[in-house]
Amino acid sequence: MKIFRAEPSHWHRMGDVKIGLVDSLFIKRERLESGFNREMFNEDFAILFHSMNRRSGNLFEIVSNDDELMQKLLGNIMTRYEPHSIDETIRELVEEIAQSLIWLGRAYYFLHDDREQKEVHVASFSSGGVVRLFGTHIQWVPKRRERHWDREDEELPREIRILDAAKVMRFDMPISIKRMLSAQNRTLAVLDKHQFGETNFHPQTTHENPNPTNHFDFRVWRDTQERALYRATRSTGWNGRKYDSSKHSDFFDCHRLIRFRRNQLMLRDDILGRLSSELSRVGKGYKAEFSIEISGTDELPSVARLNELEVKLAREEVGFNEIIDYCYKR
């Protein structure tokens, strides 16, 4: 086993990984197998930005005491689609962080210094095997085989990497949202487990009775499942992608939509606040008094405006179309 100070390893993207008994104490499966409903919810909740009513203005306002360093940090963030503008980079980065938080509860990024180009590259790395002890981030890397096309495969030993805390950015799911999702997921897990349980109530056909009578009321079964789903998702406001149900009113749908969108915006704003504090902290390694603050502009929907719409909806002072348009703004 090797113990040393280094940049984080991207071992989860390499060849064959050998997870031993000791490794399993530190490395958990990142993406646990989830059921049908939870999969859908995670996908829907991670969509923090929409493209309806798209305008030309910037989505984010950036205030910094050093624009050159700000450009150096934000201009070299490695995101999935490699956007070209700072505004697009922040949007993509917030979405990536949100997806990691929803699925894993945590996200990590690291500042890589390119001394030859005199640049700083910010890239994500897996939270698997990363623990924080007394303010120090330690990455447990299992034995693995690294494949090469121009030479024989290489067997790499188990490693414990001590990461530079001044270059690690860590994001955690807000406690209030974490508790909300935890409570919801417990019920969703039960619903997913018994989603197709109605097949157990079909009577067996026999030679003597090829068309047996079935007295089980499947409508009651489906109604019970739907009621359980709506009760489980009351706090988040998720509708389970049931857009055409005749069992609830437009008022019900709009109240749910406002609640769901508000939770998304609260997560978005928390990520922006955390991103500002983390960039300010790591930026101090390059300039002691560096600070940066990133916030949404009026081009983005806000929690305050959603609260106003909710009150107006209760008073019947706003139309459904206005609420739907605003919820899907950006």
C-alpha positions as CSV (number, residue, x, y, z in Angstrom):
1,M,0.0,0.0,0.0
2,K,1.2,3.5,-0.9
3,I,0.5,6.5,1.2
4,F,1.4,9.9,-0.3
5,R,0.2,13.4,-1.0
6,A,-1.2,13.7,-4.5
7,E,-4.0,14.9,-6.7
8,P,-7.1,12.7,-6.7
9,S,-7.1,9.6,-8.8
10,H,-9.8,8.9,-11.3
11,W,-9.6,5.2,-10.7
12,H,-13.3,4.7,-11.4
13,R,-12.7,5.5,-15.0
14,M,-9.8,3.1,-15.4
15,G,-9.7,-0.6,-16.5
16,D,-10.4,-3.3,-14.0
17,V,-10.8,-2.4,-10.3
18,K,-10.4,-5.0,-7.6
19,I,-12.6,-4.2,-4.6
20,G,-11.4,-6.3,-1.6
21,L,-13.0,-6.7,1.8
22,V,-10.9,-3.8,3.2
23,D,-11.7,-1.6,0.3
24,S,-15.5,-2.1,0.8
25,L,-15.2,-0.4,4.2
26,F,-14.3,2.8,2.5
27,I,-15.8,2.5,-1.0
28,K,-19.5,2.4,-1.4
29,R,-21.4,1.8,-4.6
30,E,-21.9,5.2,-6.0
31,R,-25.2,4.7,-7.8
32,L,-27.3,2.2,-6.0
33,E,-29.9,0.3,-8.0
34,S,-33.1,2.3,-7.7
35,G,-36.6,1.5,-8.6
36,F,-38.9,2.9,-11.3
37,N,-40.4,5.8,-9.3
38,R,-37.2,7.0,-7.7
39,E,-35.4,6.9,-11.0
40,M,-38.0,9.1,-12.5
41,F,-38.0,11.5,-9.6
42,N,-34.2,11.9,-9.6
43,E,-34.2,12.6,-13.3
44,D,-37.0,15.2,-13.0
45,F,-35.6,16.9,-9.8
46,A,-32.2,17.3,-11.4
47,I,-33.6,19.5,-14.2
48,L,-33.0,22.8,-12.5
49,F,-33.1,24.9,-15.7
50,H,-35.6,25.0,-18.5
51,S,-35.4,26.4,-22.0
52,M,-39.0,27.8,-22.3
53,N,-39.2,31.6,-22.8
54,R,-35.5,31.8,-23.5
55,R,-34.0,35.3,-23.6
56,S,-30.7,36.7,-24.5
57,G,-29.8,38.1,-21.1
58,N,-27.3,36.5,-18.7
59,L,-28.7,34.0,-16.1
60,F,-26.0,34.8,-13.5
61,E,-24.5,37.9,-11.9
62,I,-20.9,37.6,-10.8
63,V,-19.3,40.0,-8.4
64,S,-15.6,39.6,-7.7
65,N,-12.7,41.7,-6.5
66,D,-10.4,40.2,-9.1
67,D,-11.9,39.6,-12.5
68,E,-8.7,38.1,-13.9
69,L,-8.5,35.4,-11.3
70,M,-12.3,34.9,-11.6
71,Q,-11.9,34.3,-15.3
72,K,-9.0,32.0,-14.6
73,L,-11.1,29.8,-12.3
74,L,-14.4,29.8,-14.1
75,G,-12.9,29.8,-17.6
76,N,-11.3,26.4,-17.1
77,I,-14.0,24.4,-15.5
78,M,-14.2,21.0,-17.2
79,T,-17.9,20.3,-17.7
80,R,-19.7,17.6,-19.6
81,Y,-20.5,19.7,-22.7
82,E,-17.6,22.1,-22.6
83,P,-19.7,25.4,-22.8
84,H,-17.9,28.4,-24.2
85,S,-19.2,31.3,-22.1
86,I,-18.9,31.8,-18.3
87,D,-22.7,32.0,-18.0
88,E,-23.1,28.6,-19.8
89,T,-20.3,27.1,-17.7
90,I,-22.0,28.1,-14.4
91,R,-25.3,26.7,-15.6
92,E,-23.7,23.4,-16.7
93,L,-21.7,23.2,-13.5
94,V,-24.7,23.8,-11.2
95,E,-26.6,21.0,-13.1
96,E,-23.7,18.6,-12.7
97,I,-23.5,19.3,-9.0
98,A,-27.2,18.9,-8.6
99,Q,-27.2,15.5,-10.3
100,S,-24.4,14.3,-8.0
101,L,-26.1,15.6,-4.9
102,I,-29.5,14.0,-5.8
103,W,-27.9,10.6,-6.6
104,L,-25.0,10.5,-4.2
105,G,-25.6,13.3,-1.7
106,R,-22.1,14.8,-2.3
107,A,-19.9,16.2,-5.1
108,Y,-16.2,16.9,-5.3
109,Y,-14.1,19.1,-7.5
110,F,-10.3,19.6,-7.6
111,L,-8.1,22.5,-8.9
112,H,-5.4,21.2,-11.1
113,D,-2.5,23.6,-11.8
114,D,-1.1,23.6,-15.3
115,R,2.2,25.3,-14.7
116,E,3.3,25.2,-18.3
117,Q,0.1,27.0,-19.6
118,K,-0.2,29.0,-16.3
119,E,-3.8,27.9,-16.0
120,V,-6.0,26.3,-13.5
121,H,-8.4,23.5,-14.5
122,V,-11.3,22.6,-12.2
123,A,-12.5,19.0,-12.7
124,S,-14.8,16.7,-10.8
125,F,-13.7,13.4,-9.2
126,S,-15.5,10.5,-7.7
127,S,-16.7,10.7,-4.1
128,G,-16.1,7.0,-3.8
129,G,-13.4,6.3,-1.2
130,V,-13.1,9.9,-0.1
131,V,-13.3,10.7,3.6
132,R,-12.6,13.8,5.5
133,L,-10.6,13.5,8.8
134,F,-9.9,16.7,10.8
135,G,-10.3,18.9,7.8
136,T,-8.1,16.7,5.6
137,H,-9.5,14.8,2.6
138,I,-8.2,11.3,2.1
139,Q,-8.9,9.2,-1.0
140,W,-8.8,5.4,-0.7
141,V,-7.9,3.9,-4.1
142,P,-8.2,0.1,-4.5
143,K,-6.0,-2.2,-6.5
144,R,-6.6,-1.9,-10.2
145,R,-5.4,-2.8,-13.6
146,E,-4.7,0.1,-16.0
147,R,-4.9,-0.9,-19.6
148,H,-2.5,0.5,-22.3
149,W,-2.7,0.2,-26.0
150,D,1.0,0.5,-26.6
151,R,2.3,-1.7,-23.8
152,E,1.3,-4.4,-21.4
153,D,-1.4,-3.8,-18.8
154,E,-0.2,-2.4,-15.5
155,E,-1.2,-3.7,-12.1
156,L,-1.4,-0.8,-9.7
157,P,-1.3,-1.2,-5.9
158,R,-3.8,0.0,-3.3
159,E,-3.2,3.7,-2.5
160,I,-4.2,6.2,0.2
161,R,-3.9,9.7,-1.3
162,I,-3.8,12.7,0.9
163,L,-5.4,15.6,-1.0
164,D,-4.6,19.2,-0.8
165,A,-7.6,20.7,1.1
166,A,-6.9,24.1,-0.4
167,K,-7.7,22.7,-3.8
168,V,-10.7,20.5,-3.0
169,M,-14.2,21.8,-3.4
170,R,-16.9,19.8,-1.7
171,F,-20.7,20.2,-2.1
172,D,-23.3,18.5,0.2
173,M,-27.0,18.2,-0.2
174,P,-28.8,20.7,2.1
175,I,-30.0,19.0,5.2
176,S,-33.6,20.0,4.8
177,I,-33.8,18.6,1.3
178,K,-31.8,15.5,2.3
179,R,-34.4,14.7,5.0
180,M,-37.3,15.4,2.6
181,L,-35.8,13.0,0.0
182,S,-34.9,10.4,2.5
183,A,-38.5,10.2,3.8
184,Q,-39.9,10.1,0.3
185,N,-37.5,7.5,-0.9
186,R,-38.6,5.1,1.8
187,T,-42.1,5.0,0.5
188,L,-41.0,5.0,-3.2
189,A,-38.9,1.9,-2.5
190,V,-42.0,0.1,-1.2
191,L,-44.1,1.2,-4.1
192,D,-41.4,0.1,-6.6
193,K,-41.1,-3.2,-4.9
194,H,-44.8,-4.0,-5.2
195,Q,-45.4,-2.0,-8.5
196,F,-46.4,-5.2,-10.4
197,G,-47.7,-7.0,-7.4
198,E,-51.2,-7.2,-8.9
199,T,-50.0,-10.1,-11.1
200,N,-50.0,-12.2,-7.9
201,F,-53.8,-11.9,-7.8
202,H,-54.5,-13.4,-11.1
203,P,-56.1,-16.8,-10.5
204,Q,-54.4,-19.8,-12.1
205,T,-56.0,-21.4,-15.1
206,T,-56.6,-25.1,-15.1
207,H,-57.8,-27.6,-17.6
208,E,-61.1,-27.9,-15.8
209,N,-61.4,-24.1,-15.5
210,P,-59.6,-22.3,-18.3
211,N,-61.3,-18.9,-17.6
212,P,-61.5,-18.6,-13.8
213,T,-63.4,-15.7,-12.4
214,N,-61.3,-13.0,-10.7
215,H,-62.9,-11.1,-7.9
216,F,-59.9,-8.9,-7.2
217,D,-60.6,-5.2,-8.0
218,F,-57.5,-3.9,-9.8
219,R,-58.9,-0.4,-9.8
220,V,-58.7,-0.3,-6.0
221,W,-55.1,-1.6,-6.2
222,R,-54.0,1.1,-8.6
223,D,-55.9,3.8,-6.7
224,T,-54.2,2.8,-3.5
225,Q,-50.8,3.0,-5.1
226,E,-51.5,6.4,-6.6
227,R,-52.7,7.7,-3.2
228,A,-49.6,6.4,-1.5
229,L,-47.4,8.0,-4.2
230,Y,-49.1,11.4,-3.8
231,R,-48.8,11.2,0.0
232,A,-45.2,10.3,-0.2
233,T,-44.4,13.2,-2.6
234,R,-46.5,15.8,-0.8
235,S,-43.4,17.6,0.6
236,T,-41.5,17.6,-2.7
237,G,-44.5,18.3,-4.9
238,W,-43.5,15.7,-7.5
239,N,-46.5,14.5,-9.6
240,G,-45.1,11.2,-10.6
241,R,-45.4,12.2,-14.3
242,K,-49.2,11.9,-14.1
243,Y,-50.2,14.8,-16.3
244,D,-53.6,13.6,-17.5
245,S,-55.2,12.2,-14.4
246,S,-58.9,13.0,-14.0
247,K,-58.7,12.5,-10.3
248,H,-57.3,15.9,-9.4
249,S,-58.0,19.5,-10.4
250,D,-55.9,22.1,-12.1
251,F,-55.6,23.8,-8.7
252,F,-54.0,20.6,-7.3
253,D,-51.6,20.4,-10.2
254,C,-50.5,24.0,-9.9
255,H,-50.0,23.9,-6.2
256,R,-47.9,20.8,-6.7
257,L,-45.9,22.4,-9.5
258,I,-45.1,25.4,-7.4
259,R,-44.0,23.3,-4.5
260,F,-41.8,21.1,-6.7
261,R,-40.3,24.0,-8.5
262,R,-39.6,25.9,-5.3
263,N,-37.7,22.9,-3.9
264,Q,-35.6,22.9,-7.1
265,L,-34.9,26.6,-6.9
266,M,-33.9,26.2,-3.2
267,L,-31.4,23.6,-4.3
268,R,-30.1,25.8,-7.1
269,D,-29.6,28.8,-4.9
270,D,-27.9,26.6,-2.2
271,I,-25.5,25.3,-4.9
272,L,-24.8,28.9,-6.1
273,G,-24.1,30.0,-2.6
274,R,-21.8,27.1,-1.9
275,L,-20.1,27.5,-5.2
276,S,-19.4,31.2,-4.3
277,S,-17.9,30.3,-0.9
278,E,-15.8,27.3,-2.3
279,L,-14.4,29.4,-5.2
280,S,-13.6,32.2,-2.8
281,R,-11.8,29.8,-0.4
282,V,-9.7,28.0,-3.0
283,G,-9.1,31.3,-4.8
284,K,-7.3,32.6,-1.7
285,G,-4.5,30.2,-2.5
286,Y,-3.7,32.5,-5.5
287,K,-4.7,35.8,-3.9
288,A,-5.2,36.2,-0.2
289,E,-8.2,38.6,-0.3
290,F,-9.9,37.0,-3.3
291,S,-13.7,36.8,-3.2
292,I,-16.5,36.0,-5.6
293,E,-20.3,35.9,-5.4
294,I,-22.5,34.2,-7.9
295,S,-26.3,34.8,-7.9
296,G,-29.1,34.4,-10.3
297,T,-30.4,37.4,-12.3
298,D,-34.0,38.3,-13.0
299,E,-33.9,36.1,-16.0
300,L,-34.2,33.1,-13.7
301,P,-37.4,32.3,-11.7
302,S,-37.1,33.0,-8.0
303,V,-38.5,31.5,-4.8
304,A,-40.0,34.8,-3.8
305,R,-42.0,35.1,-7.0
306,L,-43.2,31.5,-6.6
307,N,-44.4,32.3,-3.1
308,E,-46.4,35.3,-4.5
309,L,-48.0,33.1,-7.1
310,E,-48.9,30.5,-4.5
311,V,-50.8,33.1,-2.5
312,K,-52.5,34.5,-5.6
313,L,-53.5,31.0,-6.6
314,A,-55.2,30.4,-3.3
315,R,-57.1,33.7,-3.8
316,E,-57.9,32.8,-7.4
317,E,-56.1,35.9,-8.6
318,V,-53.8,34.2,-11.1
319,G,-54.4,31.9,-14.1
320,F,-53.0,28.4,-14.5
321,N,-51.1,29.3,-17.7
322,E,-49.2,32.1,-15.9
323,I,-48.1,29.7,-13.2
324,I,-47.1,27.0,-15.7
325,D,-45.2,29.5,-17.9
326,Y,-43.3,30.9,-14.9
327,C,-42.4,27.5,-13.4
328,Y,-40.8,26.5,-16.7
329,K,-39.1,29.8,-17.3
330,R,-35.4,29.1,-17.8
